[in-house]
Amino acid sequence: MRDLGAWARVQAERLREGLAPDAAGHPAYVLAQAAKLAEEVGELQAEVLGQAGYQRRSKGVDFTAETMSDELADVVICVAMLAGSYGVDLGAAVAAKIEKLEARWSGG
Ligand SMILES: [Mg+2]
């Protein structure tokens, strides 16, 4: 598997290079990243609604395993980019969180 964190940091820099200077600095850029994450979560919500049959067919959008996969990936990528902007090692953070959750379930 590709190193998501390293790729996300490179991708964030590529995107930052296309922005005006006042939009590329901190905190403007992280606010934009957070807004983009919200946008992608909205797209995932629309996908879930579509998969569950709650989207109008007249929209003409197909909801498939591939479109679900794409929307889930968009959210994870946005989270990884935001994590990179804060210097968070997302893999380590998720591993630590899983340990806490497992301890909770095992009575630890
Ligand atoms: Mg999306």
py3Dmol code that shows the C-alpha trace and the ligand (Angstrom):
import py3Dmol

protein = """\
ATOM      1  CA  MET A   1       0.000   0.000   0.000  1.00  0.00           C
ATOM      2  CA  ARG A   2       1.167   3.455  -0.868  1.00  0.00           C
ATOM      3  CA  ASP A   3       2.327   5.561   2.087  1.00  0.00           C
ATOM      4  CA  LEU A   4      -0.812   7.651   2.481  1.00  0.00           C
ATOM      5  CA  GLY A   5       0.702  10.226   4.822  1.00  0.00           C
ATOM      6  CA  ALA A   6       3.705  10.929   2.590  1.00  0.00           C
ATOM      7  CA  TRP A   7       1.546  11.102  -0.523  1.00  0.00           C
ATOM      8  CA  ALA A   8      -0.982  13.379   1.211  1.00  0.00           C
ATOM      9  CA  ARG A   9       1.768  15.835   2.212  1.00  0.00           C
ATOM     10  CA  VAL A  10       3.030  15.963  -1.399  1.00  0.00           C
ATOM     11  CA  GLN A  11      -0.505  16.397  -2.722  1.00  0.00           C
ATOM     12  CA  ALA A  12      -1.237  19.180  -0.212  1.00  0.00           C
ATOM     13  CA  GLU A  13       1.873  21.036  -1.383  1.00  0.00           C
ATOM     14  CA  ARG A  14       0.890  20.604  -5.044  1.00  0.00           C
ATOM     15  CA  LEU A  15      -2.522  22.095  -4.323  1.00  0.00           C
ATOM     16  CA  ARG A  16      -1.054  24.873  -2.179  1.00  0.00           C
ATOM     17  CA  GLU A  17       1.231  25.955  -5.032  1.00  0.00           C
ATOM     18  CA  GLY A  18      -1.836  26.797  -7.147  1.00  0.00           C
ATOM     19  CA  LEU A  19      -3.296  29.144  -4.551  1.00  0.00           C
ATOM     20  CA  ALA A  20      -2.927  32.871  -4.078  1.00  0.00           C
ATOM     21  CA  PRO A  21      -0.406  33.694  -1.313  1.00  0.00           C
ATOM     22  CA  ASP A  22      -3.079  34.832   1.126  1.00  0.00           C
ATOM     23  CA  ALA A  23      -4.960  31.539   0.672  1.00  0.00           C
ATOM     24  CA  ALA A  24      -1.897  29.314   0.913  1.00  0.00           C
ATOM     25  CA  GLY A  25      -0.755  30.313   4.400  1.00  0.00           C
ATOM     26  CA  HIS A  26      -1.699  28.963   7.770  1.00  0.00           C
ATOM     27  CA  PRO A  27      -4.512  29.109   8.947  1.00  0.00           C
ATOM     28  CA  ALA A  28      -6.270  29.883   5.637  1.00  0.00           C
ATOM     29  CA  TYR A  29      -5.080  26.701   3.986  1.00  0.00           C
ATOM     30  CA  VAL A  30      -6.071  24.393   6.841  1.00  0.00           C
ATOM     31  CA  LEU A  31      -9.482  26.071   6.992  1.00  0.00           C
ATOM     32  CA  ALA A  32      -9.844  25.348   3.269  1.00  0.00           C
ATOM     33  CA  GLN A  33      -8.743  21.752   3.857  1.00  0.00           C
ATOM     34  CA  ALA A  34     -11.357  21.392   6.601  1.00  0.00           C
ATOM     35  CA  ALA A  35     -14.013  22.841   4.296  1.00  0.00           C
ATOM     36  CA  LYS A  36     -12.969  20.407   1.577  1.00  0.00           C
ATOM     37  CA  LEU A  37     -13.252  17.539   4.063  1.00  0.00           C
ATOM     38  CA  ALA A  38     -16.794  18.665   4.893  1.00  0.00           C
ATOM     39  CA  GLU A  39     -17.592  18.781   1.163  1.00  0.00           C
ATOM     40  CA  GLU A  40     -16.309  15.237   0.694  1.00  0.00           C
ATOM     41  CA  VAL A  41     -18.239  13.997   3.742  1.00  0.00           C
ATOM     42  CA  GLY A  42     -21.335  15.507   2.124  1.00  0.00           C
ATOM     43  CA  GLU A  43     -20.607  13.613  -1.076  1.00  0.00           C
ATOM     44  CA  LEU A  44     -20.213  10.421   0.954  1.00  0.00           C
ATOM     45  CA  GLN A  45     -23.519  11.107   2.668  1.00  0.00           C
ATOM     46  CA  ALA A  46     -25.163  11.545  -0.750  1.00  0.00           C
ATOM     47  CA  GLU A  47     -23.595   8.267  -1.846  1.00  0.00           C
ATOM     48  CA  VAL A  48     -24.942   6.442   1.207  1.00  0.00           C
ATOM     49  CA  LEU A  49     -28.385   7.937   0.595  1.00  0.00           C
ATOM     50  CA  GLY A  50     -28.187   6.878  -3.038  1.00  0.00           C
ATOM     51  CA  GLN A  51     -27.085   3.347  -2.185  1.00  0.00           C
ATOM     52  CA  ALA A  52     -29.993   3.124   0.260  1.00  0.00           C
ATOM     53  CA  GLY A  53     -32.456   4.333  -2.380  1.00  0.00           C
ATOM     54  CA  TYR A  54     -33.056   7.768  -0.922  1.00  0.00           C
ATOM     55  CA  GLN A  55     -31.833   9.776  -3.923  1.00  0.00           C
ATOM     56  CA  ARG A  56     -34.178  10.690  -6.752  1.00  0.00           C
ATOM     57  CA  ARG A  57     -33.623   8.483  -9.792  1.00  0.00           C
ATOM     58  CA  SER A  58     -34.175  11.600 -11.909  1.00  0.00           C
ATOM     59  CA  LYS A  59     -30.754  12.792 -10.790  1.00  0.00           C
ATOM     60  CA  GLY A  60     -29.386  10.212 -13.198  1.00  0.00           C
ATOM     61  CA  VAL A  61     -26.534   9.217 -10.943  1.00  0.00           C
ATOM     62  CA  ASP A  62     -25.460   5.601 -10.583  1.00  0.00           C
ATOM     63  CA  PHE A  63     -24.581   4.387  -7.102  1.00  0.00           C
ATOM     64  CA  THR A  64     -22.242   1.442  -7.320  1.00  0.00           C
ATOM     65  CA  ALA A  65     -19.581  -0.286  -5.295  1.00  0.00           C
ATOM     66  CA  GLU A  66     -17.047   1.745  -7.269  1.00  0.00           C
ATOM     67  CA  THR A  67     -18.693   5.112  -6.537  1.00  0.00           C
ATOM     68  CA  MET A  68     -18.901   4.198  -2.832  1.00  0.00           C
ATOM     69  CA  SER A  69     -15.232   3.244  -2.869  1.00  0.00           C
ATOM     70  CA  ASP A  70     -14.331   6.543  -4.539  1.00  0.00           C
ATOM     71  CA  GLU A  71     -16.256   8.633  -2.010  1.00  0.00           C
ATOM     72  CA  LEU A  72     -14.788   6.772   0.966  1.00  0.00           C
ATOM     73  CA  ALA A  73     -11.312   7.293  -0.494  1.00  0.00           C
ATOM     74  CA  ASP A  74     -11.963  11.028  -0.971  1.00  0.00           C
ATOM     75  CA  VAL A  75     -12.787  11.394   2.732  1.00  0.00           C
ATOM     76  CA  VAL A  76      -9.716   9.436   3.855  1.00  0.00           C
ATOM     77  CA  ILE A  77      -7.464  11.467   1.548  1.00  0.00           C
ATOM     78  CA  CYS A  78      -8.843  14.751   2.908  1.00  0.00           C
ATOM     79  CA  VAL A  79      -8.301  13.546   6.476  1.00  0.00           C
ATOM     80  CA  ALA A  80      -4.737  12.515   5.608  1.00  0.00           C
ATOM     81  CA  MET A  81      -4.009  15.911   4.064  1.00  0.00           C
ATOM     82  CA  LEU A  82      -5.394  17.735   7.098  1.00  0.00           C
ATOM     83  CA  ALA A  83      -3.384  15.463   9.405  1.00  0.00           C
ATOM     84  CA  GLY A  84      -0.257  16.296   7.442  1.00  0.00           C
ATOM     85  CA  SER A  85      -0.902  20.015   7.824  1.00  0.00           C
ATOM     86  CA  TYR A  86      -0.828  19.543  11.593  1.00  0.00           C
ATOM     87  CA  GLY A  87       2.171  17.220  11.579  1.00  0.00           C
ATOM     88  CA  VAL A  88       0.026  14.335  12.758  1.00  0.00           C
ATOM     89  CA  ASP A  89       1.238  10.832  11.877  1.00  0.00           C
ATOM     90  CA  LEU A  90      -2.168   9.491  10.951  1.00  0.00           C
ATOM     91  CA  GLY A  91      -1.079   5.850  10.956  1.00  0.00           C
ATOM     92  CA  ALA A  92       0.299   6.181  14.481  1.00  0.00           C
ATOM     93  CA  ALA A  93      -2.755   8.153  15.620  1.00  0.00           C
ATOM     94  CA  VAL A  94      -5.150   5.513  14.309  1.00  0.00           C
ATOM     95  CA  ALA A  95      -3.069   2.712  15.850  1.00  0.00           C
ATOM     96  CA  ALA A  96      -3.096   4.504  19.221  1.00  0.00           C
ATOM     97  CA  LYS A  97      -6.845   5.040  18.987  1.00  0.00           C
ATOM     98  CA  ILE A  98      -7.440   1.377  18.138  1.00  0.00           C
ATOM     99  CA  GLU A  99      -5.402   0.393  21.197  1.00  0.00           C
ATOM    100  CA  LYS A 100      -7.554   2.641  23.406  1.00  0.00           C
ATOM    101  CA  LEU A 101     -10.760   1.227  21.926  1.00  0.00           C
ATOM    102  CA  GLU A 102      -9.530  -2.340  22.339  1.00  0.00           C
ATOM    103  CA  ALA A 103      -8.561  -1.641  25.955  1.00  0.00           C
ATOM    104  CA  ARG A 104     -12.051  -0.286  26.580  1.00  0.00           C
ATOM    105  CA  TRP A 105     -13.624  -3.455  25.182  1.00  0.00           C
ATOM    106  CA  SER A 106     -11.305  -5.719  27.105  1.00  0.00           C
ATOM    107  CA  GLY A 107     -11.938  -3.904  30.374  1.00  0.00           C
ATOM    108  CA  GLY A 108      -8.548  -2.180  30.418  1.00  0.00           C
TER     109      GLY A 108
END
"""
ligand_1 = """\
1
MG
Mg -15.999 12.944 -3.327
"""
view = py3Dmol.view(width=600, height=400)
view.addModel(protein, "pdb")
view.setStyle({"model": 0}, {"cartoon": {"style": "trace"}})
view.addModel(ligand_1, "xyz")
view.setStyle({"model": 1}, {"stick": {}})
view.zoomTo()
view.show()
